[in-house]
Amino acid sequence: MATEGLGAALDRLEQALARVEGAVSAQESRGGETVEELALLKVRHRRLKDSVAQELRQLDLLLAGLPK
């Protein structure tokens, strides 16, 4: 059950990333963000996503070890 929650959380993160990237691309096409700013945002998002995924994996391990 905890693994399903982890998968769902990661799916939501992927969907959020797609929305953010789409919004940034739209903003860039209107003359907003620069290429460098977009690259920094992508790196920042990837780090955040990796951090959240790691924390969720640790939580999953903790929950798996709890007595039922």
C-alpha positions as CSV (number, residue, x, y, z in Angstrom):
1,M,0.0,0.0,0.0
2,A,2.8,2.4,0.9
3,T,4.5,1.6,-2.4
4,E,1.3,2.6,-4.3
5,G,1.3,5.9,-2.5
6,L,4.9,6.5,-3.4
7,G,4.2,5.7,-7.0
8,A,1.2,8.1,-7.0
9,A,3.3,10.8,-5.4
10,L,6.0,10.4,-8.0
11,D,3.4,10.5,-10.8
12,R,2.0,13.8,-9.4
13,L,5.6,15.2,-9.4
14,E,6.1,14.2,-13.0
15,Q,2.8,15.9,-13.9
16,A,3.8,19.0,-12.0
17,L,7.1,19.0,-13.8
18,A,5.4,18.8,-17.2
19,R,3.1,21.7,-16.3
20,V,6.0,23.8,-15.1
21,E,8.1,23.1,-18.2
22,G,5.1,23.9,-20.4
23,A,4.5,27.2,-18.5
24,V,8.1,28.1,-18.8
25,S,8.2,27.3,-22.5
26,A,5.1,29.4,-23.0
27,Q,6.6,32.3,-21.1
28,E,9.9,32.0,-23.0
29,S,8.1,32.1,-26.3
30,R,6.5,35.4,-25.2
31,G,10.0,36.8,-24.6
32,G,10.1,36.1,-20.8
33,E,12.6,33.7,-19.3
34,T,16.1,33.3,-20.8
35,V,17.6,30.0,-21.7
36,E,19.9,30.2,-18.6
37,E,17.0,30.8,-16.3
38,L,15.1,27.9,-17.8
39,A,18.1,25.7,-17.3
40,L,18.5,26.7,-13.7
41,L,14.8,26.1,-13.0
42,K,15.0,22.6,-14.5
43,V,18.1,21.8,-12.4
44,R,16.4,23.2,-9.3
45,H,13.2,21.2,-10.0
46,R,15.1,18.0,-10.7
47,R,17.0,18.3,-7.4
48,L,13.7,19.0,-5.5
49,K,12.1,16.0,-7.2
50,D,15.0,13.7,-6.4
51,S,15.0,14.9,-2.8
52,V,11.2,14.3,-2.4
53,A,11.5,10.9,-4.0
54,Q,14.3,9.9,-1.6
55,E,12.3,11.1,1.4
56,L,9.3,9.1,0.2
57,R,11.4,6.0,-0.2
58,Q,12.7,6.4,3.3
59,L,9.2,6.9,4.6
60,D,8.1,3.8,2.7
61,L,10.9,1.8,4.4
62,L,9.9,3.1,7.8
63,L,6.2,2.2,7.2
64,A,7.2,-1.3,6.0
65,G,9.0,-1.9,9.2
66,L,6.1,-0.9,11.5
67,P,4.2,-3.8,13.2
68,K,0.8,-4.5,11.8
